Amino acid sequence: MFFGLKNKLLLRLIISKNKLENFIVSARKYRPSVFDEVVGQSHITETLLNEINNNHLAQSFLFTGPRGVGKTTCARILAKVINQKENDNPDQDYAFNIFEMDAASNNSVDDIRNLNEQVRIPPQVGNYKVYIIDEVHMLSQAAFNAFLKTLEEPPKYAIFILATTEKHKILPTILSRCQIFNFKRIQIKDMVEHLKKIAIKENVKVDNEALHLIAEKADGGLRDCLSLFDQMVSYCNGEITYDKAVENLNILDRDYYFKITTSILEQSIAEVLNYYDEILNKGFEGQLFLNGLSEHFRNLMVCKDKATTHLLDVGESHKSKYEAQSKLTDLSFLLNGLNINNQFDVEYKNSKNPRLHIELALMKLCHIRSQINNAITLEEIKKKVMST
């Protein structure tokens, strides 16, 4: 019986190991292979396709923007497209024509001299050799100078694509020799739609609000967004819900901000302090809460005018809550609230009692309405002056 149990455990271990070996992270599995699949960078992909179709392709590019937004992916797709012929296999990636170098670990003059030597050799297959230099801002001053001549007068078969997250660190002499493409942060709605497609392919049940949380947490980086999605799939065992996303991603539930704002409007200091105590017991820092409350007030403000409602980037269920609560608040309350939050946020680091510091801010917020109601209007001042 013992040997039978041991064999079963061994079999399970082998099966699990095989599954683990076959697993590919979503960032790699769903990496775009054509320009149409690139998420949120249509201004880049359309320009590159037009240059290729019109035979106006530059030989030196600088792809700049935040991490995880598609710079290296677009560089690889460009290298593939310009080498493809009419009757070629669409799956052919032309790996022999693409040379990638990480400037963070290859930033010396010798590294660039070796690259310059490689450039002299024409491609054996395809029409172009494409050199992708990632984190190019890490090159030393001497390495940049060694690279200048090659970048200025490259062979007709050589294409250089420099990628960086810190454009301001690159020499102006390098910038002047490159066609610059500015990659932007991926919008939350684009990431949510992309995650929905992946969820269908992976047979994962998802809550739309949970996907919004994942996209917000990624802060504009699609690679980070896909990593968080994989994490949530593992944690939720194939069914991602809003509550589980809040728990796993260590995000403060938005419902707390709605409850606290209601209590502030009702001038109930006791309720507000009790809610804040719950938040602290969940392990969240005071400054994080204060920043979240400021964002909540900002969202209520943009809901007060239909012209700015599109600036509210949340799920549909929370959008309706924001619209309902914004009707209960007036603009003067929100502006005063944002000023108080900003003042206490600036002073937070110097506070010797952080909890009391935030509690004082909350008590001040509770008294905004009474201060506004008791404020003397200009007309009342005029009447008093006229009567004296």
Secondary structure, 3 states (H helix, E strand, C coil): CHHHHHHHHHHHHHHHHHHHHHCCCHHHHCCCCCHHHCCCCHHHHHHHHHHHHCCCCCCEEEEECCCCCCHHHHHHHHHHHHHCCCCCCCCCCCHHHEEEEECCCCCCHHHHHHHHHHHCCCCCCCCCEEEEEECHHHCCHHHHHHHHHHHHCCCCCEEEEEEECCHHHCCHHHHCCCEEEECCCCCHHHHHHHHHHHHHHCCCEECHHHHHHHHHHHCCCHHHHHHHHHHHHHHHCCEECHHHHHHHCCCCCHHHHHHHHHHHHCCCHHHHHHHHHHHHHCCCCHHHHHHHHHHHHHHHHHCCCCCCHHHCCCCHHHHHHHHHHHCCCCHHHHHHHHHHHHHHHHHHHHCCCHHHHHHHHHHHHHCHHHHHHHCCCHHHHHHHHHHC
